[in-house]
């Protein structure tokens, strides 16, 4: 997780929070959070990087639409990140 960009970590959080989201759903969630446009040239290469790293899987809903899910490794990485953050931020 330490080698991911903040944007890539945000992608993992969004994917974890949605049920098999497609690219545009992820894009909309991030645009709401960032309050600015996320272009396709930024979104899809970063999703592909997360697939290559084994943190998410890409499935095909139909010929035009892919969906994304966290892998077990991706879930473990998010849990480890949460534990790491918790040591520095008290509730």
Jmol script that loads the backbone (N, CA, C; Angstrom):
load data "model"
ATOM      1  N   UNK A   1       0.826  -1.194   0.000  1.00  0.00           N
ATOM      2  CA  UNK A   1       0.000   0.000   0.000  1.00  0.00           C
ATOM      3  C   UNK A   1       0.870   1.259   0.000  1.00  0.00           C
ATOM      4  N   UNK A   2       2.049   1.163   0.591  1.00  0.00           N
ATOM      5  CA  UNK A   2       2.941   2.319   0.684  1.00  0.00           C
ATOM      6  C   UNK A   2       3.367   2.848  -0.683  1.00  0.00           C
ATOM      7  N   UNK A   3       3.316   2.003  -1.707  1.00  0.00           N
ATOM      8  CA  UNK A   3       3.759   2.429  -3.032  1.00  0.00           C
ATOM      9  C   UNK A   3       2.626   2.960  -3.902  1.00  0.00           C
ATOM     10  N   UNK A   4       1.424   3.095  -3.338  1.00  0.00           N
ATOM     11  CA  UNK A   4       0.290   3.623  -4.099  1.00  0.00           C
ATOM     12  C   UNK A   4       0.211   5.133  -3.956  1.00  0.00           C
ATOM     13  N   UNK A   5      -0.352   5.764  -4.960  1.00  0.00           N
ATOM     14  CA  UNK A   5      -0.637   7.195  -4.854  1.00  0.00           C
ATOM     15  C   UNK A   5      -1.902   7.373  -4.013  1.00  0.00           C
ATOM     16  N   UNK A   6      -2.139   8.566  -3.564  1.00  0.00           N
ATOM     17  CA  UNK A   6      -3.363   8.860  -2.825  1.00  0.00           C
ATOM     18  C   UNK A   6      -4.597   8.574  -3.674  1.00  0.00           C
ATOM     19  N   UNK A   7      -4.525   8.881  -4.950  1.00  0.00           N
ATOM     20  CA  UNK A   7      -5.640   8.617  -5.858  1.00  0.00           C
ATOM     21  C   UNK A   7      -5.919   7.117  -5.937  1.00  0.00           C
ATOM     22  N   UNK A   8      -4.868   6.322  -6.017  1.00  0.00           N
ATOM     23  CA  UNK A   8      -5.050   4.872  -6.076  1.00  0.00           C
ATOM     24  C   UNK A   8      -5.644   4.335  -4.780  1.00  0.00           C
ATOM     25  N   UNK A   9      -5.232   4.878  -3.640  1.00  0.00           N
ATOM     26  CA  UNK A   9      -5.840   4.474  -2.374  1.00  0.00           C
ATOM     27  C   UNK A   9      -7.312   4.854  -2.345  1.00  0.00           C
ATOM     28  N   UNK A  10      -7.633   6.036  -2.834  1.00  0.00           N
ATOM     29  CA  UNK A  10      -9.039   6.455  -2.879  1.00  0.00           C
ATOM     30  C   UNK A  10      -9.853   5.522  -3.767  1.00  0.00           C
ATOM     31  N   UNK A  11      -9.270   5.077  -4.866  1.00  0.00           N
ATOM     32  CA  UNK A  11      -9.959   4.102  -5.721  1.00  0.00           C
ATOM     33  C   UNK A  11     -10.283   2.831  -4.935  1.00  0.00           C
ATOM     34  N   UNK A  12      -9.334   2.348  -4.155  1.00  0.00           N
ATOM     35  CA  UNK A  12      -9.571   1.146  -3.353  1.00  0.00           C
ATOM     36  C   UNK A  12     -10.706   1.356  -2.360  1.00  0.00           C
ATOM     37  N   UNK A  13     -10.721   2.514  -1.692  1.00  0.00           N
ATOM     38  CA  UNK A  13     -11.784   2.789  -0.726  1.00  0.00           C
ATOM     39  C   UNK A  13     -13.150   2.826  -1.403  1.00  0.00           C
ATOM     40  N   UNK A  14     -13.228   3.469  -2.560  1.00  0.00           N
ATOM     41  CA  UNK A  14     -14.508   3.552  -3.278  1.00  0.00           C
ATOM     42  C   UNK A  14     -14.966   2.168  -3.717  1.00  0.00           C
ATOM     43  N   UNK A  15     -14.063   1.387  -4.277  1.00  0.00           N
ATOM     44  CA  UNK A  15     -14.415   0.038  -4.733  1.00  0.00           C
ATOM     45  C   UNK A  15     -14.866  -0.816  -3.557  1.00  0.00           C
ATOM     46  N   UNK A  16     -14.202  -0.663  -2.413  1.00  0.00           N
ATOM     47  CA  UNK A  16     -14.577  -1.424  -1.222  1.00  0.00           C
ATOM     48  C   UNK A  16     -15.974  -1.046  -0.730  1.00  0.00           C
ATOM     49  N   UNK A  17     -16.354   0.201  -0.948  1.00  0.00           N
ATOM     50  CA  UNK A  17     -17.625   0.691  -0.426  1.00  0.00           C
ATOM     51  C   UNK A  17     -18.818   0.498  -1.336  1.00  0.00           C
ATOM     52  N   UNK A  18     -18.579   0.069  -2.560  1.00  0.00           N
ATOM     53  CA  UNK A  18     -19.671  -0.129  -3.516  1.00  0.00           C
ATOM     54  C   UNK A  18     -19.743  -1.597  -3.915  1.00  0.00           C
ATOM     55  N   UNK A  19     -20.889  -2.014  -4.420  1.00  0.00           N
ATOM     56  CA  UNK A  19     -21.088  -3.396  -4.823  1.00  0.00           C
ATOM     57  C   UNK A  19     -20.768  -3.554  -6.310  1.00  0.00           C
ATOM     58  N   UNK A  20     -19.593  -4.100  -6.593  1.00  0.00           N
ATOM     59  CA  UNK A  20     -19.125  -4.325  -7.964  1.00  0.00           C
ATOM     60  C   UNK A  20     -19.347  -3.093  -8.857  1.00  0.00           C
ATOM     61  N   UNK A  21     -18.747  -1.955  -8.482  1.00  0.00           N
ATOM     62  CA  UNK A  21     -18.969  -0.743  -9.265  1.00  0.00           C
ATOM     63  C   UNK A  21     -18.316  -0.805 -10.639  1.00  0.00           C
ATOM     64  N   UNK A  22     -18.944  -0.140 -11.592  1.00  0.00           N
ATOM     65  CA  UNK A  22     -18.342   0.031 -12.914  1.00  0.00           C
ATOM     66  C   UNK A  22     -17.565   1.336 -12.905  1.00  0.00           C
ATOM     67  N   UNK A  23     -16.776   1.542 -13.937  1.00  0.00           N
ATOM     68  CA  UNK A  23     -15.881   2.696 -13.987  1.00  0.00           C
ATOM     69  C   UNK A  23     -16.568   4.029 -13.780  1.00  0.00           C
ATOM     70  N   UNK A  24     -17.728   4.233 -14.423  1.00  0.00           N
ATOM     71  CA  UNK A  24     -18.402   5.522 -14.290  1.00  0.00           C
ATOM     72  C   UNK A  24     -18.943   5.751 -12.884  1.00  0.00           C
ATOM     73  N   UNK A  25     -19.368   4.694 -12.207  1.00  0.00           N
ATOM     74  CA  UNK A  25     -19.823   4.836 -10.819  1.00  0.00           C
ATOM     75  C   UNK A  25     -18.663   5.249  -9.917  1.00  0.00           C
ATOM     76  N   UNK A  26     -17.505   4.649 -10.147  1.00  0.00           N
ATOM     77  CA  UNK A  26     -16.309   5.012  -9.386  1.00  0.00           C
ATOM     78  C   UNK A  26     -15.949   6.467  -9.661  1.00  0.00           C
ATOM     79  N   UNK A  27     -15.981   6.834 -10.926  1.00  0.00           N
ATOM     80  CA  UNK A  27     -15.669   8.204 -11.350  1.00  0.00           C
ATOM     81  C   UNK A  27     -16.592   9.207 -10.663  1.00  0.00           C
ATOM     82  N   UNK A  28     -17.878   8.912 -10.628  1.00  0.00           N
ATOM     83  CA  UNK A  28     -18.848   9.821 -10.008  1.00  0.00           C
ATOM     84  C   UNK A  28     -18.603   9.968  -8.511  1.00  0.00           C
ATOM     85  N   UNK A  29     -18.311   8.872  -7.838  1.00  0.00           N
ATOM     86  CA  UNK A  29     -18.012   8.938  -6.400  1.00  0.00           C
ATOM     87  C   UNK A  29     -16.797   9.815  -6.130  1.00  0.00           C
ATOM     88  N   UNK A  30     -15.744   9.635  -6.920  1.00  0.00           N
ATOM     89  CA  UNK A  30     -14.535  10.432  -6.723  1.00  0.00           C
ATOM     90  C   UNK A  30     -14.772  11.897  -7.061  1.00  0.00           C
ATOM     91  N   UNK A  31     -15.552  12.161  -8.084  1.00  0.00           N
ATOM     92  CA  UNK A  31     -15.851  13.555  -8.434  1.00  0.00           C
ATOM     93  C   UNK A  31     -16.640  14.236  -7.324  1.00  0.00           C
ATOM     94  N   UNK A  32     -17.541  13.501  -6.683  1.00  0.00           N
ATOM     95  CA  UNK A  32     -18.267  14.063  -5.543  1.00  0.00           C
ATOM     96  C   UNK A  32     -17.305  14.398  -4.410  1.00  0.00           C
ATOM     97  N   UNK A  33     -16.365  13.497  -4.153  1.00  0.00           N
ATOM     98  CA  UNK A  33     -15.404  13.702  -3.072  1.00  0.00           C
ATOM     99  C   UNK A  33     -14.421  14.824  -3.397  1.00  0.00           C
ATOM    100  N   UNK A  34     -13.850  14.795  -4.596  1.00  0.00           N
ATOM    101  CA  UNK A  34     -12.849  15.792  -4.987  1.00  0.00           C
ATOM    102  C   UNK A  34     -13.456  17.130  -5.377  1.00  0.00           C
ATOM    103  N   UNK A  35     -14.760  17.137  -5.642  1.00  0.00           N
ATOM    104  CA  UNK A  35     -15.452  18.337  -6.116  1.00  0.00           C
ATOM    105  C   UNK A  35     -14.821  18.895  -7.388  1.00  0.00           C
ATOM    106  N   UNK A  36     -14.351  17.983  -8.226  1.00  0.00           N
ATOM    107  CA  UNK A  36     -13.818  18.353  -9.534  1.00  0.00           C
ATOM    108  C   UNK A  36     -13.882  17.128 -10.433  1.00  0.00           C
ATOM    109  N   UNK A  37     -13.691  17.353 -11.720  1.00  0.00           N
ATOM    110  CA  UNK A  37     -13.793  16.272 -12.696  1.00  0.00           C
ATOM    111  C   UNK A  37     -12.597  15.329 -12.613  1.00  0.00           C
ATOM    112  N   UNK A  38     -12.870  14.058 -12.736  1.00  0.00           N
ATOM    113  CA  UNK A  38     -11.839  13.036 -12.859  1.00  0.00           C
ATOM    114  C   UNK A  38     -11.920  12.533 -14.293  1.00  0.00           C
ATOM    115  N   UNK A  39     -10.874  12.757 -15.079  1.00  0.00           N
ATOM    116  CA  UNK A  39     -10.965  12.357 -16.482  1.00  0.00           C
ATOM    117  C   UNK A  39     -10.618  10.886 -16.669  1.00  0.00           C
ATOM    118  N   UNK A  40     -11.105  10.343 -17.763  1.00  0.00           N
ATOM    119  CA  UNK A  40     -10.922   8.922 -18.075  1.00  0.00           C
ATOM    120  C   UNK A  40      -9.445   8.556 -18.175  1.00  0.00           C
ATOM    121  N   UNK A  41      -8.625   9.490 -18.678  1.00  0.00           N
ATOM    122  CA  UNK A  41      -7.202   9.239 -18.830  1.00  0.00           C
ATOM    123  C   UNK A  41      -6.473   9.093 -17.508  1.00  0.00           C
ATOM    124  N   UNK A  42      -7.081   9.528 -16.446  1.00  0.00           N
ATOM    125  CA  UNK A  42      -6.516   9.336 -15.112  1.00  0.00           C
ATOM    126  C   UNK A  42      -7.120   8.101 -14.444  1.00  0.00           C
ATOM    127  N   UNK A  43      -8.416   7.925 -14.607  1.00  0.00           N
ATOM    128  CA  UNK A  43      -9.132   6.857 -13.918  1.00  0.00           C
ATOM    129  C   UNK A  43      -8.708   5.463 -14.368  1.00  0.00           C
ATOM    130  N   UNK A  44      -8.854   5.197 -15.653  1.00  0.00           N
ATOM    131  CA  UNK A  44      -8.676   3.822 -16.130  1.00  0.00           C
ATOM    132  C   UNK A  44      -7.241   3.309 -16.057  1.00  0.00           C
ATOM    133  N   UNK A  45      -6.230   4.121 -16.342  1.00  0.00           N
ATOM    134  CA  UNK A  45      -4.862   3.612 -16.149  1.00  0.00           C
ATOM    135  C   UNK A  45      -4.568   3.266 -14.682  1.00  0.00           C
ATOM    136  N   UNK A  46      -5.122   4.041 -13.758  1.00  0.00           N
ATOM    137  CA  UNK A  46      -4.915   3.748 -12.345  1.00  0.00           C
ATOM    138  C   UNK A  46      -5.666   2.496 -11.914  1.00  0.00           C
ATOM    139  N   UNK A  47      -6.863   2.280 -12.462  1.00  0.00           N
ATOM    140  CA  UNK A  47      -7.574   1.032 -12.191  1.00  0.00           C
ATOM    141  C   UNK A  47      -6.766  -0.153 -12.725  1.00  0.00           C
ATOM    142  N   UNK A  48      -6.221  -0.001 -13.917  1.00  0.00           N
ATOM    143  CA  UNK A  48      -5.400  -1.071 -14.494  1.00  0.00           C
ATOM    144  C   UNK A  48      -4.169  -1.361 -13.631  1.00  0.00           C
ATOM    145  N   UNK A  49      -3.559  -0.330 -13.085  1.00  0.00           N
ATOM    146  CA  UNK A  49      -2.406  -0.516 -12.200  1.00  0.00           C
ATOM    147  C   UNK A  49      -2.795  -1.327 -10.970  1.00  0.00           C
ATOM    148  N   UNK A  50      -3.957  -1.028 -10.399  1.00  0.00           N
ATOM    149  CA  UNK A  50      -4.414  -1.768  -9.219  1.00  0.00           C
ATOM    150  C   UNK A  50      -4.715  -3.226  -9.556  1.00  0.00           C
ATOM    151  N   UNK A  51      -5.208  -3.462 -10.776  1.00  0.00           N
ATOM    152  CA  UNK A  51      -5.420  -4.844 -11.231  1.00  0.00           C
ATOM    153  C   UNK A  51      -4.063  -5.543 -11.335  1.00  0.00           C
ATOM    154  N   UNK A  52      -3.089  -4.893 -11.954  1.00  0.00           N
ATOM    155  CA  UNK A  52      -1.756  -5.475 -12.123  1.00  0.00           C
ATOM    156  C   UNK A  52      -1.095  -5.783 -10.782  1.00  0.00           C
ATOM    157  N   UNK A  53      -1.352  -4.951  -9.778  1.00  0.00           N
ATOM    158  CA  UNK A  53      -0.769  -5.160  -8.454  1.00  0.00           C
ATOM    159  C   UNK A  53      -1.518  -6.220  -7.650  1.00  0.00           C
ATOM    160  N   UNK A  54      -2.630  -6.719  -8.191  1.00  0.00           N
ATOM    161  CA  UNK A  54      -3.383  -7.758  -7.510  1.00  0.00           C
ATOM    162  C   UNK A  54      -4.276  -7.260  -6.389  1.00  0.00           C
ATOM    163  N   UNK A  55      -4.570  -5.954  -6.386  1.00  0.00           N
ATOM    164  CA  UNK A  55      -5.398  -5.382  -5.325  1.00  0.00           C
ATOM    165  C   UNK A  55      -6.879  -5.371  -5.681  1.00  0.00           C
ATOM    166  N   UNK A  56      -7.178  -5.330  -6.968  1.00  0.00           N
ATOM    167  CA  UNK A  56      -8.564  -5.407  -7.432  1.00  0.00           C
ATOM    168  C   UNK A  56      -8.630  -6.370  -8.616  1.00  0.00           C
ATOM    169  N   UNK A  57      -9.838  -6.833  -8.881  1.00  0.00           N
ATOM    170  CA  UNK A  57     -10.090  -7.650 -10.066  1.00  0.00           C
ATOM    171  C   UNK A  57     -11.065  -6.904 -10.959  1.00  0.00           C
ATOM    172  N   UNK A  58     -10.897  -7.102 -12.252  1.00  0.00           N
ATOM    173  CA  UNK A  58     -11.794  -6.496 -13.229  1.00  0.00           C
ATOM    174  C   UNK A  58     -12.614  -7.607 -13.859  1.00  0.00           C
ATOM    175  N   UNK A  59     -13.917  -7.453 -13.807  1.00  0.00           N
ATOM    176  CA  UNK A  59     -14.815  -8.409 -14.445  1.00  0.00           C
ATOM    177  C   UNK A  59     -15.581  -7.729 -15.561  1.00  0.00           C
ATOM    178  N   UNK A  60     -16.243  -8.507 -16.361  1.00  0.00           N
ATOM    179  CA  UNK A  60     -16.993  -7.953 -17.490  1.00  0.00           C
ATOM    180  C   UNK A  60     -18.483  -8.149 -17.267  1.00  0.00           C
ATOM    181  N   UNK A  61     -19.202  -7.045 -17.168  1.00  0.00           N
ATOM    182  CA  UNK A  61     -20.650  -7.095 -16.992  1.00  0.00           C
ATOM    183  C   UNK A  61     -21.325  -7.334 -18.338  1.00  0.00           C
ATOM    184  N   UNK A  62     -20.858  -6.633 -19.342  1.00  0.00           N
ATOM    185  CA  UNK A  62     -21.291  -6.843 -20.724  1.00  0.00           C
ATOM    186  C   UNK A  62     -20.145  -6.389 -21.621  1.00  0.00           C
ATOM    187  N   UNK A  63     -20.365  -6.371 -22.907  1.00  0.00           N
ATOM    188  CA  UNK A  63     -19.257  -6.041 -23.828  1.00  0.00           C
ATOM    189  C   UNK A  63     -18.665  -4.661 -23.604  1.00  0.00           C
ATOM    190  N   UNK A  64     -19.448  -3.750 -23.044  1.00  0.00           N
ATOM    191  CA  UNK A  64     -18.986  -2.378 -22.889  1.00  0.00           C
ATOM    192  C   UNK A  64     -18.673  -1.992 -21.455  1.00  0.00           C
ATOM    193  N   UNK A  65     -19.098  -2.798 -20.507  1.00  0.00           N
ATOM    194  CA  UNK A  65     -19.005  -2.383 -19.108  1.00  0.00           C
ATOM    195  C   UNK A  65     -18.227  -3.388 -18.269  1.00  0.00           C
ATOM    196  N   UNK A  66     -17.188  -2.885 -17.623  1.00  0.00           N
ATOM    197  CA  UNK A  66     -16.426  -3.691 -16.670  1.00  0.00           C
ATOM    198  C   UNK A  66     -16.851  -3.317 -15.255  1.00  0.00           C
ATOM    199  N   UNK A  67     -16.666  -4.242 -14.334  1.00  0.00           N
ATOM    200  CA  UNK A  67     -16.882  -3.928 -12.928  1.00  0.00           C
ATOM    201  C   UNK A  67     -15.619  -4.299 -12.160  1.00  0.00           C
ATOM    202  N   UNK A  68     -15.510  -3.759 -10.959  1.00  0.00           N
ATOM    203  CA  UNK A  68     -14.296  -3.934 -10.175  1.00  0.00           C
ATOM    204  C   UNK A  68     -14.639  -4.415  -8.768  1.00  0.00           C
ATOM    205  N   UNK A  69     -13.819  -5.310  -8.239  1.00  0.00           N
ATOM    206  CA  UNK A  69     -13.968  -5.799  -6.871  1.00  0.00           C
ATOM    207  C   UNK A  69     -12.594  -5.880  -6.214  1.00  0.00           C
ATOM    208  N   UNK A  70     -12.590  -5.740  -4.894  1.00  0.00           N
ATOM    209  CA  UNK A  70     -11.343  -5.919  -4.154  1.00  0.00           C
ATOM    210  C   UNK A  70     -10.974  -7.390  -4.124  1.00  0.00           C
ATOM    211  N   UNK A  71      -9.698  -7.657  -4.209  1.00  0.00           N
ATOM    212  CA  UNK A  71      -9.210  -9.019  -3.983  1.00  0.00           C
ATOM    213  C   UNK A  71      -9.014  -9.197  -2.473  1.00  0.00           C
ATOM    214  N   UNK A  72      -8.721 -10.413  -2.060  1.00  0.00           N
ATOM    215  CA  UNK A  72      -8.408 -10.645  -0.649  1.00  0.00           C
ATOM    216  C   UNK A  72      -7.197  -9.812  -0.239  1.00  0.00           C
ATOM    217  N   UNK A  73      -6.229  -9.736  -1.144  1.00  0.00           N
ATOM    218  CA  UNK A  73      -5.040  -8.927  -0.855  1.00  0.00           C
ATOM    219  C   UNK A  73      -5.417  -7.455  -0.712  1.00  0.00           C
ATOM    220  N   UNK A  74      -6.274  -6.971  -1.581  1.00  0.00           N
ATOM    221  CA  UNK A  74      -6.721  -5.586  -1.502  1.00  0.00           C
ATOM    222  C   UNK A  74      -7.410  -5.289  -0.179  1.00  0.00           C
ATOM    223  N   UNK A  75      -8.241  -6.216   0.268  1.00  0.00           N
ATOM    224  CA  UNK A  75      -8.927  -6.064   1.560  1.00  0.00           C
ATOM    225  C   UNK A  75      -7.917  -6.045   2.699  1.00  0.00           C
ATOM    226  N   UNK A  76      -6.940  -6.971   2.654  1.00  0.00           N
ATOM    227  CA  UNK A  76      -5.904  -7.000   3.691  1.00  0.00           C
ATOM    228  C   UNK A  76      -5.123  -5.679   3.718  1.00  0.00           C
ATOM    229  N   UNK A  77      -4.804  -5.165   2.536  1.00  0.00           N
ATOM    230  CA  UNK A  77      -4.051  -3.906   2.456  1.00  0.00           C
ATOM    231  C   UNK A  77      -4.849  -2.747   3.045  1.00  0.00           C
ATOM    232  N   UNK A  78      -6.150  -2.689   2.759  1.00  0.00           N
ATOM    233  CA  UNK A  78      -6.984  -1.627   3.331  1.00  0.00           C
ATOM    234  C   UNK A  78      -7.078  -1.768   4.850  1.00  0.00           C
ATOM    235  N   UNK A  79      -7.227  -2.991   5.328  1.00  0.00           N
ATOM    236  CA  UNK A  79      -7.283  -3.220   6.775  1.00  0.00           C
ATOM    237  C   UNK A  79      -5.980  -2.803   7.443  1.00  0.00           C
ATOM    238  N   UNK A  80      -4.851  -3.145   6.821  1.00  0.00           N
ATOM    239  CA  UNK A  80      -3.547  -2.769   7.375  1.00  0.00           C
ATOM    240  C   UNK A  80      -3.392  -1.247   7.382  1.00  0.00           C
ATOM    241  N   UNK A  81      -3.860  -0.597   6.338  1.00  0.00           N
ATOM    242  CA  UNK A  81      -3.779   0.867   6.270  1.00  0.00           C
ATOM    243  C   UNK A  81      -4.609   1.495   7.381  1.00  0.00           C
ATOM    244  N   UNK A  82      -5.802   0.951   7.582  1.00  0.00           N
ATOM    245  CA  UNK A  82      -6.685   1.465   8.639  1.00  0.00           C
ATOM    246  C   UNK A  82      -6.016   1.304  10.006  1.00  0.00           C
ATOM    247  N   UNK A  83      -5.413   0.140  10.252  1.00  0.00           N
ATOM    248  CA  UNK A  83      -4.711  -0.081  11.513  1.00  0.00           C
ATOM    249  C   UNK A  83      -3.558   0.901  11.681  1.00  0.00           C
ATOM    250  N   UNK A  84      -2.823   1.131  10.614  1.00  0.00           N
ATOM    251  CA  UNK A  84      -1.688   2.066  10.655  1.00  0.00           C
ATOM    252  C   UNK A  84      -2.166   3.478  10.969  1.00  0.00           C
ATOM    253  N   UNK A  85      -3.247   3.905  10.293  1.00  0.00           N
ATOM    254  CA  UNK A  85      -3.793   5.250  10.532  1.00  0.00           C
ATOM    255  C   UNK A  85      -4.287   5.401  11.956  1.00  0.00           C
ATOM    256  N   UNK A  86      -4.896   4.341  12.489  1.00  0.00           N
ATOM    257  CA  UNK A  86      -5.468   4.390  13.828  1.00  0.00           C
ATOM    258  C   UNK A  86      -4.411   4.649  14.890  1.00  0.00           C
ATOM    259  N   UNK A  87      -3.181   4.200  14.668  1.00  0.00           N
ATOM    260  CA  UNK A  87      -2.148   4.466  15.676  1.00  0.00           C
ATOM    261  C   UNK A  87      -1.809   5.945  15.782  1.00  0.00           C
ATOM    262  N   UNK A  88      -2.127   6.710  14.768  1.00  0.00           N
ATOM    263  CA  UNK A  88      -1.779   8.137  14.776  1.00  0.00           C
ATOM    264  C   UNK A  88      -2.972   9.056  14.978  1.00  0.00           C
ATOM    265  N   UNK A  89      -4.150   8.528  14.763  1.00  0.00           N
ATOM    266  CA  UNK A  89      -5.356   9.346  14.881  1.00  0.00           C
ATOM    267  C   UNK A  89      -6.246   8.709  15.934  1.00  0.00           C
ATOM    268  N   UNK A  90      -6.455   9.401  17.016  1.00  0.00           N
ATOM    269  CA  UNK A  90      -7.340   8.850  18.042  1.00  0.00           C
ATOM    270  C   UNK A  90      -8.764   9.342  17.788  1.00  0.00           C
ATOM    271  N   UNK A  91      -9.702   8.488  18.096  1.00  0.00           N
ATOM    272  CA  UNK A  91     -11.117   8.816  17.831  1.00  0.00           C
ATOM    273  C   UNK A  91     -11.665   9.756  18.869  1.00  0.00           C
TER     274      UNK A  91
END
end "model"
wireframe off; spacefill off
backbone 0.3
color backbone group
